[in-house]
Amino acid sequence: MEEVVLPSRTILYQPQQLPKYAHFLTSGFASIVTVMEDGTRVERGMISSEGVVEGVHLLGNASVPTIGVVLIVGRR
């Protein structure tokens, strides 16, 4: 593990891509955004301290139609 600063608007993962890291937030907020077929984006969740942004990816090679993005500056 390594503590890093995650600036606002940092993309943590993209749709249909497996992330390289799991981000365990100790501060700040991240948003999980679903991308619809027409390109519309809808926020479907927020993750804050003590949360794992790419938690669903830890279960295996599942690709998901969401984006993980930092909303408020934090550390992981």
PyMOL Python script that loads the backbone (N, CA, C, O; Angstrom):
from pymol import cmd

cmd.read_pdbstr("""\
ATOM      1  N   MET A   1       0.834  -1.174   0.000  1.00  0.00           N
ATOM      2  CA  MET A   1       0.000   0.000   0.000  1.00  0.00           C
ATOM      3  C   MET A   1       0.880   1.238   0.000  1.00  0.00           C
ATOM      4  O   MET A   1       2.002   1.247   0.506  1.00  0.00           O
ATOM      5  N   GLU A   2       0.319   2.273  -0.588  1.00  0.00           N
ATOM      6  CA  GLU A   2       1.018   3.548  -0.662  1.00  0.00           C
ATOM      7  C   GLU A   2      -0.003   4.668  -0.561  1.00  0.00           C
ATOM      8  O   GLU A   2      -1.019   4.649  -1.256  1.00  0.00           O
ATOM      9  N   GLU A   3       0.262   5.645   0.301  1.00  0.00           N
ATOM     10  CA  GLU A   3      -0.648   6.780   0.420  1.00  0.00           C
ATOM     11  C   GLU A   3      -0.333   7.787  -0.674  1.00  0.00           C
ATOM     12  O   GLU A   3       0.820   8.176  -0.860  1.00  0.00           O
ATOM     13  N   VAL A   4      -1.369   8.206  -1.399  1.00  0.00           N
ATOM     14  CA  VAL A   4      -1.211   9.195  -2.466  1.00  0.00           C
ATOM     15  C   VAL A   4      -2.333  10.217  -2.379  1.00  0.00           C
ATOM     16  O   VAL A   4      -3.406   9.934  -1.846  1.00  0.00           O
ATOM     17  N   VAL A   5      -2.072  11.410  -2.909  1.00  0.00           N
ATOM     18  CA  VAL A   5      -3.095  12.447  -2.990  1.00  0.00           C
ATOM     19  C   VAL A   5      -3.851  12.263  -4.302  1.00  0.00           C
ATOM     20  O   VAL A   5      -3.241  12.101  -5.359  1.00  0.00           O
ATOM     21  N   LEU A   6      -5.169  12.290  -4.229  1.00  0.00           N
ATOM     22  CA  LEU A   6      -6.016  12.142  -5.414  1.00  0.00           C
ATOM     23  C   LEU A   6      -6.711  13.476  -5.682  1.00  0.00           C
ATOM     24  O   LEU A   6      -7.687  13.804  -5.008  1.00  0.00           O
ATOM     25  N   PRO A   7      -6.227  14.245  -6.651  1.00  0.00           N
ATOM     26  CA  PRO A   7      -6.853  15.532  -6.958  1.00  0.00           C
ATOM     27  C   PRO A   7      -8.288  15.364  -7.472  1.00  0.00           C
ATOM     28  O   PRO A   7      -8.658  14.313  -7.995  1.00  0.00           O
ATOM     29  N   SER A   8      -9.073  16.412  -7.311  1.00  0.00           N
ATOM     30  CA  SER A   8     -10.431  16.425  -7.821  1.00  0.00           C
ATOM     31  C   SER A   8     -10.423  16.152  -9.328  1.00  0.00           C
ATOM     32  O   SER A   8      -9.533  16.611 -10.044  1.00  0.00           O
ATOM     33  N   ARG A   9     -11.410  15.409  -9.794  1.00  0.00           N
ATOM     34  CA  ARG A   9     -11.598  15.018 -11.198  1.00  0.00           C
ATOM     35  C   ARG A   9     -10.628  13.930 -11.680  1.00  0.00           C
ATOM     36  O   ARG A   9     -10.557  13.660 -12.879  1.00  0.00           O
ATOM     37  N   THR A  10      -9.885  13.306 -10.768  1.00  0.00           N
ATOM     38  CA  THR A  10      -9.033  12.184 -11.146  1.00  0.00           C
ATOM     39  C   THR A  10      -9.919  11.006 -11.525  1.00  0.00           C
ATOM     40  O   THR A  10     -10.778  10.601 -10.742  1.00  0.00           O
ATOM     41  N   ILE A  11      -9.719  10.454 -12.716  1.00  0.00           N
ATOM     42  CA  ILE A  11     -10.462   9.271 -13.160  1.00  0.00           C
ATOM     43  C   ILE A  11      -9.757   8.049 -12.583  1.00  0.00           C
ATOM     44  O   ILE A  11      -8.574   7.830 -12.840  1.00  0.00           O
ATOM     45  N   LEU A  12     -10.482   7.257 -11.805  1.00  0.00           N
ATOM     46  CA  LEU A  12      -9.897   6.076 -11.174  1.00  0.00           C
ATOM     47  C   LEU A  12     -10.044   4.833 -12.047  1.00  0.00           C
ATOM     48  O   LEU A  12      -9.190   3.946 -12.020  1.00  0.00           O
ATOM     49  N   TYR A  13     -11.107   4.771 -12.807  1.00  0.00           N
ATOM     50  CA  TYR A  13     -11.269   3.706 -13.798  1.00  0.00           C
ATOM     51  C   TYR A  13     -12.311   4.138 -14.817  1.00  0.00           C
ATOM     52  O   TYR A  13     -13.132   5.015 -14.549  1.00  0.00           O
ATOM     53  N   GLN A  14     -12.269   3.516 -15.981  1.00  0.00           N
ATOM     54  CA  GLN A  14     -13.171   3.814 -17.094  1.00  0.00           C
ATOM     55  C   GLN A  14     -14.111   2.629 -17.325  1.00  0.00           C
ATOM     56  O   GLN A  14     -13.827   1.525 -16.860  1.00  0.00           O
ATOM     57  N   PRO A  15     -15.233   2.838 -18.039  1.00  0.00           N
ATOM     58  CA  PRO A  15     -16.148   1.723 -18.333  1.00  0.00           C
ATOM     59  C   PRO A  15     -15.452   0.607 -19.105  1.00  0.00           C
ATOM     60  O   PRO A  15     -14.609   0.855 -19.967  1.00  0.00           O
ATOM     61  N   GLN A  16     -15.821  -0.612 -18.778  1.00  0.00           N
ATOM     62  CA  GLN A  16     -15.337  -1.823 -19.457  1.00  0.00           C
ATOM     63  C   GLN A  16     -13.833  -2.031 -19.336  1.00  0.00           C
ATOM     64  O   GLN A  16     -13.267  -2.821 -20.091  1.00  0.00           O
ATOM     65  N   GLN A  17     -13.170  -1.345 -18.407  1.00  0.00           N
ATOM     66  CA  GLN A  17     -11.738  -1.539 -18.179  1.00  0.00           C
ATOM     67  C   GLN A  17     -11.514  -2.033 -16.760  1.00  0.00           C
ATOM     68  O   GLN A  17     -12.187  -1.603 -15.823  1.00  0.00           O
ATOM     69  N   LEU A  18     -10.560  -2.941 -16.616  1.00  0.00           N
ATOM     70  CA  LEU A  18     -10.190  -3.394 -15.284  1.00  0.00           C
ATOM     71  C   LEU A  18      -9.165  -2.423 -14.713  1.00  0.00           C
ATOM     72  O   LEU A  18      -8.150  -2.155 -15.356  1.00  0.00           O
ATOM     73  N   PRO A  19      -9.412  -1.894 -13.521  1.00  0.00           N
ATOM     74  CA  PRO A  19      -8.464  -0.947 -12.934  1.00  0.00           C
ATOM     75  C   PRO A  19      -7.179  -1.644 -12.483  1.00  0.00           C
ATOM     76  O   PRO A  19      -7.176  -2.840 -12.193  1.00  0.00           O
ATOM     77  N   LYS A  20      -6.099  -0.880 -12.431  1.00  0.00           N
ATOM     78  CA  LYS A  20      -4.810  -1.414 -11.980  1.00  0.00           C
ATOM     79  C   LYS A  20      -4.726  -1.477 -10.461  1.00  0.00           C
ATOM     80  O   LYS A  20      -3.987  -2.289  -9.905  1.00  0.00           O
ATOM     81  N   TYR A  21      -5.490  -0.613  -9.793  1.00  0.00           N
ATOM     82  CA  TYR A  21      -5.388  -0.481  -8.339  1.00  0.00           C
ATOM     83  C   TYR A  21      -6.771  -0.508  -7.706  1.00  0.00           C
ATOM     84  O   TYR A  21      -7.780  -0.263  -8.368  1.00  0.00           O
ATOM     85  N   ALA A  22      -6.798  -0.810  -6.420  1.00  0.00           N
ATOM     86  CA  ALA A  22      -7.994  -0.623  -5.598  1.00  0.00           C
ATOM     87  C   ALA A  22      -7.703   0.577  -4.716  1.00  0.00           C
ATOM     88  O   ALA A  22      -6.678   0.606  -4.035  1.00  0.00           O
ATOM     89  N   HIS A  23      -8.577   1.561  -4.714  1.00  0.00           N
ATOM     90  CA  HIS A  23      -8.376   2.785  -3.947  1.00  0.00           C
ATOM     91  C   HIS A  23      -9.181   2.722  -2.656  1.00  0.00           C
ATOM     92  O   HIS A  23     -10.411   2.765  -2.675  1.00  0.00           O
ATOM     93  N   PHE A  24      -8.482   2.620  -1.547  1.00  0.00           N
ATOM     94  CA  PHE A  24      -9.094   2.621  -0.222  1.00  0.00           C
ATOM     95  C   PHE A  24      -9.057   4.060   0.278  1.00  0.00           C
ATOM     96  O   PHE A  24      -8.005   4.541   0.699  1.00  0.00           O
ATOM     97  N   LEU A  25     -10.179   4.743   0.236  1.00  0.00           N
ATOM     98  CA  LEU A  25     -10.206   6.157   0.595  1.00  0.00           C
ATOM     99  C   LEU A  25     -10.109   6.341   2.105  1.00  0.00           C
ATOM    100  O   LEU A  25     -10.786   5.663   2.879  1.00  0.00           O
ATOM    101  N   THR A  26      -9.249   7.276   2.502  1.00  0.00           N
ATOM    102  CA  THR A  26      -9.157   7.657   3.909  1.00  0.00           C
ATOM    103  C   THR A  26      -9.709   9.063   4.122  1.00  0.00           C
ATOM    104  O   THR A  26      -9.939   9.480   5.257  1.00  0.00           O
ATOM    105  N   SER A  27      -9.920   9.790   3.028  1.00  0.00           N
ATOM    106  CA  SER A  27     -10.536  11.120   3.073  1.00  0.00           C
ATOM    107  C   SER A  27     -11.053  11.446   1.677  1.00  0.00           C
ATOM    108  O   SER A  27     -10.748  10.740   0.716  1.00  0.00           O
ATOM    109  N   GLY A  28     -11.832  12.511   1.569  1.00  0.00           N
ATOM    110  CA  GLY A  28     -12.379  12.908   0.273  1.00  0.00           C
ATOM    111  C   GLY A  28     -13.572  12.055  -0.127  1.00  0.00           C
ATOM    112  O   GLY A  28     -14.057  11.232   0.649  1.00  0.00           O
ATOM    113  N   PHE A  29     -14.042  12.273  -1.372  1.00  0.00           N
ATOM    114  CA  PHE A  29     -15.181  11.542  -1.916  1.00  0.00           C
ATOM    115  C   PHE A  29     -14.906  11.148  -3.357  1.00  0.00           C
ATOM    116  O   PHE A  29     -14.244  11.877  -4.096  1.00  0.00           O
ATOM    117  N   ALA A  30     -15.419   9.992  -3.747  1.00  0.00           N
ATOM    118  CA  ALA A  30     -15.378   9.564  -5.146  1.00  0.00           C
ATOM    119  C   ALA A  30     -16.809   9.282  -5.586  1.00  0.00           C
ATOM    120  O   ALA A  30     -17.662   8.923  -4.774  1.00  0.00           O
ATOM    121  N   SER A  31     -17.054   9.444  -6.853  1.00  0.00           N
ATOM    122  CA  SER A  31     -18.371   9.227  -7.424  1.00  0.00           C
ATOM    123  C   SER A  31     -18.318   8.047  -8.383  1.00  0.00           C
ATOM    124  O   SER A  31     -17.347   7.870  -9.118  1.00  0.00           O
ATOM    125  N   ILE A  32     -19.370   7.249  -8.365  1.00  0.00           N
ATOM    126  CA  ILE A  32     -19.528   6.166  -9.332  1.00  0.00           C
ATOM    127  C   ILE A  32     -20.608   6.617 -10.305  1.00  0.00           C
ATOM    128  O   ILE A  32     -21.746   6.875  -9.912  1.00  0.00           O
ATOM    129  N   VAL A  33     -20.240   6.710 -11.579  1.00  0.00           N
ATOM    130  CA  VAL A  33     -21.126   7.249 -12.607  1.00  0.00           C
ATOM    131  C   VAL A  33     -21.418   6.165 -13.642  1.00  0.00           C
ATOM    132  O   VAL A  33     -20.495   5.547 -14.174  1.00  0.00           O
ATOM    133  N   THR A  34     -22.690   5.936 -13.927  1.00  0.00           N
ATOM    134  CA  THR A  34     -23.102   4.990 -14.964  1.00  0.00           C
ATOM    135  C   THR A  34     -23.219   5.728 -16.288  1.00  0.00           C
ATOM    136  O   THR A  34     -23.786   6.819 -16.355  1.00  0.00           O
ATOM    137  N   VAL A  35     -22.678   5.125 -17.340  1.00  0.00           N
ATOM    138  CA  VAL A  35     -22.774   5.694 -18.682  1.00  0.00           C
ATOM    139  C   VAL A  35     -23.861   4.931 -19.431  1.00  0.00           C
ATOM    140  O   VAL A  35     -23.751   3.724 -19.643  1.00  0.00           O
ATOM    141  N   MET A  36     -24.913   5.646 -19.829  1.00  0.00           N
ATOM    142  CA  MET A  36     -26.036   5.027 -20.532  1.00  0.00           C
ATOM    143  C   MET A  36     -25.681   4.820 -22.006  1.00  0.00           C
ATOM    144  O   MET A  36     -24.690   5.367 -22.490  1.00  0.00           O
ATOM    145  N   GLU A  37     -26.481   4.038 -22.709  1.00  0.00           N
ATOM    146  CA  GLU A  37     -26.224   3.754 -24.124  1.00  0.00           C
ATOM    147  C   GLU A  37     -26.169   5.008 -24.990  1.00  0.00           C
ATOM    148  O   GLU A  37     -25.424   5.056 -25.969  1.00  0.00           O
ATOM    149  N   ASP A  38     -26.960   6.027 -24.633  1.00  0.00           N
ATOM    150  CA  ASP A  38     -26.970   7.264 -25.426  1.00  0.00           C
ATOM    151  C   ASP A  38     -25.873   8.247 -25.002  1.00  0.00           C
ATOM    152  O   ASP A  38     -25.810   9.365 -25.513  1.00  0.00           O
ATOM    153  N   GLY A  39     -25.009   7.829 -24.068  1.00  0.00           N
ATOM    154  CA  GLY A  39     -23.912   8.677 -23.619  1.00  0.00           C
ATOM    155  C   GLY A  39     -24.227   9.505 -22.383  1.00  0.00           C
ATOM    156  O   GLY A  39     -23.331  10.124 -21.809  1.00  0.00           O
ATOM    157  N   THR A  40     -25.483   9.523 -21.968  1.00  0.00           N
ATOM    158  CA  THR A  40     -25.872  10.252 -20.763  1.00  0.00           C
ATOM    159  C   THR A  40     -25.193   9.622 -19.554  1.00  0.00           C
ATOM    160  O   THR A  40     -25.068   8.401 -19.463  1.00  0.00           O
ATOM    161  N   ARG A  41     -24.758  10.468 -18.633  1.00  0.00           N
ATOM    162  CA  ARG A  41     -24.110   9.976 -17.422  1.00  0.00           C
ATOM    163  C   ARG A  41     -24.980  10.269 -16.215  1.00  0.00           C
ATOM    164  O   ARG A  41     -25.532  11.362 -16.085  1.00  0.00           O
ATOM    165  N   VAL A  42     -25.101   9.281 -15.327  1.00  0.00           N
ATOM    166  CA  VAL A  42     -25.919   9.399 -14.136  1.00  0.00           C
ATOM    167  C   VAL A  42     -25.098   8.952 -12.934  1.00  0.00           C
ATOM    168  O   VAL A  42     -24.552   7.849 -12.919  1.00  0.00           O
ATOM    169  N   GLU A  43     -25.016   9.823 -11.919  1.00  0.00           N
ATOM    170  CA  GLU A  43     -24.311   9.423 -10.702  1.00  0.00           C
ATOM    171  C   GLU A  43     -25.159   8.406  -9.963  1.00  0.00           C
ATOM    172  O   GLU A  43     -26.338   8.641  -9.698  1.00  0.00           O
ATOM    173  N   ARG A  44     -24.553   7.273  -9.633  1.00  0.00           N
ATOM    174  CA  ARG A  44     -25.327   6.236  -8.953  1.00  0.00           C
ATOM    175  C   ARG A  44     -24.840   5.939  -7.561  1.00  0.00           C
ATOM    176  O   ARG A  44     -25.452   5.156  -6.833  1.00  0.00           O
ATOM    177  N   GLY A  45     -23.733   6.565  -7.183  1.00  0.00           N
ATOM    178  CA  GLY A  45     -23.250   6.347  -5.830  1.00  0.00           C
ATOM    179  C   GLY A  45     -22.055   7.202  -5.499  1.00  0.00           C
ATOM    180  O   GLY A  45     -21.376   7.727  -6.382  1.00  0.00           O
ATOM    181  N   MET A  46     -21.808   7.332  -4.203  1.00  0.00           N
ATOM    182  CA  MET A  46     -20.637   8.045  -3.723  1.00  0.00           C
ATOM    183  C   MET A  46     -19.926   7.170  -2.709  1.00  0.00           C
ATOM    184  O   MET A  46     -20.553   6.413  -1.968  1.00  0.00           O
ATOM    185  N   ILE A  47     -18.618   7.285  -2.690  1.00  0.00           N
ATOM    186  CA  ILE A  47     -17.805   6.525  -1.750  1.00  0.00           C
ATOM    187  C   ILE A  47     -16.945   7.519  -0.986  1.00  0.00           C
ATOM    188  O   ILE A  47     -16.349   8.421  -1.574  1.00  0.00           O
ATOM    189  N   SER A  48     -16.885   7.347   0.334  1.00  0.00           N
ATOM    190  CA  SER A  48     -16.094   8.252   1.155  1.00  0.00           C
ATOM    191  C   SER A  48     -15.078   7.445   1.967  1.00  0.00           C
ATOM    192  O   SER A  48     -14.737   6.318   1.609  1.00  0.00           O
ATOM    193  N   SER A  49     -14.609   8.025   3.042  1.00  0.00           N
ATOM    194  CA  SER A  49     -13.569   7.376   3.842  1.00  0.00           C
ATOM    195  C   SER A  49     -13.998   5.973   4.264  1.00  0.00           C
ATOM    196  O   SER A  49     -15.166   5.708   4.550  1.00  0.00           O
ATOM    197  N   GLU A  50     -13.028   5.109   4.288  1.00  0.00           N
ATOM    198  CA  GLU A  50     -13.199   3.701   4.619  1.00  0.00           C
ATOM    199  C   GLU A  50     -13.945   2.922   3.551  1.00  0.00           C
ATOM    200  O   GLU A  50     -14.409   1.811   3.810  1.00  0.00           O
ATOM    201  N   GLY A  51     -14.069   3.488   2.347  1.00  0.00           N
ATOM    202  CA  GLY A  51     -14.696   2.797   1.228  1.00  0.00           C
ATOM    203  C   GLY A  51     -13.656   2.394   0.205  1.00  0.00           C
ATOM    204  O   GLY A  51     -12.549   2.933   0.191  1.00  0.00           O
ATOM    205  N   VAL A  52     -14.008   1.448  -0.654  1.00  0.00           N
ATOM    206  CA  VAL A  52     -13.133   0.989  -1.725  1.00  0.00           C
ATOM    207  C   VAL A  52     -13.815   1.310  -3.049  1.00  0.00           C
ATOM    208  O   VAL A  52     -14.898   0.802  -3.338  1.00  0.00           O
ATOM    209  N   VAL A  53     -13.177   2.153  -3.847  1.00  0.00           N
ATOM    210  CA  VAL A  53     -13.796   2.589  -5.093  1.00  0.00           C
ATOM    211  C   VAL A  53     -13.983   1.434  -6.060  1.00  0.00           C
ATOM    212  O   VAL A  53     -15.073   1.284  -6.611  1.00  0.00           O
ATOM    213  N   GLU A  54     -12.995   0.632  -6.284  1.00  0.00           N
ATOM    214  CA  GLU A  54     -13.090  -0.473  -7.236  1.00  0.00           C
ATOM    215  C   GLU A  54     -13.448  -1.788  -6.570  1.00  0.00           C
ATOM    216  O   GLU A  54     -12.990  -2.842  -7.012  1.00  0.00           O
ATOM    217  N   GLY A  55     -14.240  -1.755  -5.539  1.00  0.00           N
ATOM    218  CA  GLY A  55     -14.585  -2.955  -4.779  1.00  0.00           C
ATOM    219  C   GLY A  55     -15.158  -4.078  -5.618  1.00  0.00           C
ATOM    220  O   GLY A  55     -14.811  -5.239  -5.401  1.00  0.00           O
ATOM    221  N   VAL A  56     -16.033  -3.767  -6.578  1.00  0.00           N
ATOM    222  CA  VAL A  56     -16.640  -4.798  -7.417  1.00  0.00           C
ATOM    223  C   VAL A  56     -15.575  -5.506  -8.268  1.00  0.00           C
ATOM    224  O   VAL A  56     -15.737  -6.678  -8.607  1.00  0.00           O
ATOM    225  N   HIS A  57     -14.517  -4.822  -8.606  1.00  0.00           N
ATOM    226  CA  HIS A  57     -13.459  -5.411  -9.421  1.00  0.00           C
ATOM    227  C   HIS A  57     -12.619  -6.422  -8.646  1.00  0.00           C
ATOM    228  O   HIS A  57     -11.939  -7.252  -9.251  1.00  0.00           O
ATOM    229  N   LEU A  58     -12.658  -6.365  -7.325  1.00  0.00           N
ATOM    230  CA  LEU A  58     -11.906  -7.319  -6.514  1.00  0.00           C
ATOM    231  C   LEU A  58     -12.518  -8.716  -6.575  1.00  0.00           C
ATOM    232  O   LEU A  58     -11.886  -9.688  -6.162  1.00  0.00           O
ATOM    233  N   LEU A  59     -13.738  -8.819  -7.085  1.00  0.00           N
ATOM    234  CA  LEU A  59     -14.424 -10.105  -7.166  1.00  0.00           C
ATOM    235  C   LEU A  59     -14.023 -10.923  -8.390  1.00  0.00           C
ATOM    236  O   LEU A  59     -14.380 -12.097  -8.490  1.00  0.00           O
ATOM    237  N   GLY A  60     -13.296 -10.325  -9.310  1.00  0.00           N
ATOM    238  CA  GLY A  60     -12.889 -11.043 -10.510  1.00  0.00           C
ATOM    239  C   GLY A  60     -12.763 -10.108 -11.685  1.00  0.00           C
ATOM    240  O   GLY A  60     -12.692  -8.890 -11.515  1.00  0.00           O
ATOM    241  N   ASN A  61     -12.733 -10.669 -12.874  1.00  0.00           N
ATOM    242  CA  ASN A  61     -12.549  -9.898 -14.095  1.00  0.00           C
ATOM    243  C   ASN A  61     -13.860  -9.338 -14.639  1.00  0.00           C
ATOM    244  O   ASN A  61     -14.112  -9.395 -15.842  1.00  0.00           O
ATOM    245  N   ALA A  62     -14.679  -8.806 -13.765  1.00  0.00           N
ATOM    246  CA  ALA A  62     -15.961  -8.234 -14.194  1.00  0.00           C
ATOM    247  C   ALA A  62     -15.738  -6.854 -14.795  1.00  0.00           C
ATOM    248  O   ALA A  62     -15.074  -6.007 -14.198  1.00  0.00           O
ATOM    249  N   SER A  63     -16.298  -6.636 -15.977  1.00  0.00           N
ATOM    250  CA  SER A  63     -16.258  -5.296 -16.540  1.00  0.00           C
ATOM    251  C   SER A  63     -17.596  -4.639 -16.223  1.00  0.00           C
ATOM    252  O   SER A  63     -18.647  -5.272 -16.323  1.00  0.00           O
ATOM    253  N   VAL A  64     -17.548  -3.379 -15.844  1.00  0.00           N
ATOM    254  CA  VAL A  64     -18.754  -2.671 -15.442  1.00  0.00           C
ATOM    255  C   VAL A  64     -18.919  -1.413 -16.285  1.00  0.00           C
ATOM    256  O   VAL A  64     -17.928  -0.854 -16.755  1.00  0.00           O
ATOM    257  N   PRO A  65     -20.163  -0.956 -16.486  1.00  0.00           N
ATOM    258  CA  PRO A  65     -20.410   0.222 -17.323  1.00  0.00           C
ATOM    259  C   PRO A  65     -20.344   1.520 -16.525  1.00  0.00           C
ATOM    260  O   PRO A  65     -21.131   2.434 -16.772  1.00  0.00           O
ATOM    261  N   THR A  66     -19.426   1.614 -15.583  1.00  0.00           N
ATOM    262  CA  THR A  66     -19.336   2.803 -14.740  1.00  0.00           C
ATOM    263  C   THR A  66     -17.963   3.445 -14.811  1.00  0.00           C
ATOM    264  O   THR A  66     -16.992   2.849 -15.277  1.00  0.00           O
ATOM    265  N   ILE A  67     -17.917   4.683 -14.333  1.00  0.00           N
ATOM    266  CA  ILE A  67     -16.666   5.433 -14.202  1.00  0.00           C
ATOM    267  C   ILE A  67     -16.501   5.754 -12.731  1.00  0.00           C
ATOM    268  O   ILE A  67     -17.468   6.110 -12.058  1.00  0.00           O
ATOM    269  N   GLY A  68     -15.287   5.630 -12.229  1.00  0.00           N
ATOM    270  CA  GLY A  68     -14.978   6.056 -10.869  1.00  0.00           C
ATOM    271  C   GLY A  68     -14.164   7.338 -10.947  1.00  0.00           C
ATOM    272  O   GLY A  68     -13.120   7.366 -11.598  1.00  0.00           O
ATOM    273  N   VAL A  69     -14.622   8.395 -10.296  1.00  0.00           N
ATOM    274  CA  VAL A  69     -13.947   9.692 -10.395  1.00  0.00           C
ATOM    275  C   VAL A  69     -13.928  10.370  -9.016  1.00  0.00           C
ATOM    276  O   VAL A  69     -14.902  10.299  -8.267  1.00  0.00           O
ATOM    277  N   VAL A  70     -12.813  11.022  -8.695  1.00  0.00           N
ATOM    278  CA  VAL A  70     -12.684  11.735  -7.439  1.00  0.00           C
ATOM    279  C   VAL A  70     -13.479  13.044  -7.511  1.00  0.00           C
ATOM    280  O   VAL A  70     -13.333  13.810  -8.464  1.00  0.00           O
ATOM    281  N   LEU A  71     -14.316  13.296  -6.506  1.00  0.00           N
ATOM    282  CA  LEU A  71     -15.083  14.537  -6.437  1.00  0.00           C
ATOM    283  C   LEU A  71     -14.416  15.563  -5.548  1.00  0.00           C
ATOM    284  O   LEU A  71     -14.311  16.734  -5.914  1.00  0.00           O
ATOM    285  N   ILE A  72     -13.965  15.132  -4.381  1.00  0.00           N
ATOM    286  CA  ILE A  72     -13.329  16.020  -3.417  1.00  0.00           C
ATOM    287  C   ILE A  72     -11.948  15.465  -3.123  1.00  0.00           C
ATOM    288  O   ILE A  72     -11.791  14.271  -2.870  1.00  0.00           O
ATOM    289  N   VAL A  73     -10.951  16.331  -3.157  1.00  0.00           N
ATOM    290  CA  VAL A  73      -9.564  15.930  -2.942  1.00  0.00           C
ATOM    291  C   VAL A  73      -9.447  15.052  -1.716  1.00  0.00           C
ATOM    292  O   VAL A  73     -10.041  15.331  -0.674  1.00  0.00           O
ATOM    293  N   GLY A  74      -8.676  13.991  -1.852  1.00  0.00           N
ATOM    294  CA  GLY A  74      -8.480  13.088  -0.736  1.00  0.00           C
ATOM    295  C   GLY A  74      -7.196  12.306  -0.881  1.00  0.00           C
ATOM    296  O   GLY A  74      -6.422  12.506  -1.817  1.00  0.00           O
ATOM    297  N   ARG A  75      -6.993  11.427   0.047  1.00  0.00           N
ATOM    298  CA  ARG A  75      -5.843  10.523   0.030  1.00  0.00           C
ATOM    299  C   ARG A  75      -6.358   9.109   0.006  1.00  0.00           C
ATOM    300  O   ARG A  75      -7.463   8.831   0.473  1.00  0.00           O
ATOM    301  N   ARG A  76      -5.572   8.231  -0.529  1.00  0.00           N
ATOM    302  CA  ARG A  76      -5.945   6.810  -0.459  1.00  0.00           C
ATOM    303  C   ARG A  76      -4.819   6.055   0.185  1.00  0.00           C
ATOM    304  O   ARG A  76      -4.907   4.839   0.351  1.00  0.00           O
TER     305      ARG A  76
END
""", "prot")
cmd.dss("prot")
cmd.show_as("cartoon", "prot")
cmd.util.cbc("prot")
cmd.orient("prot")
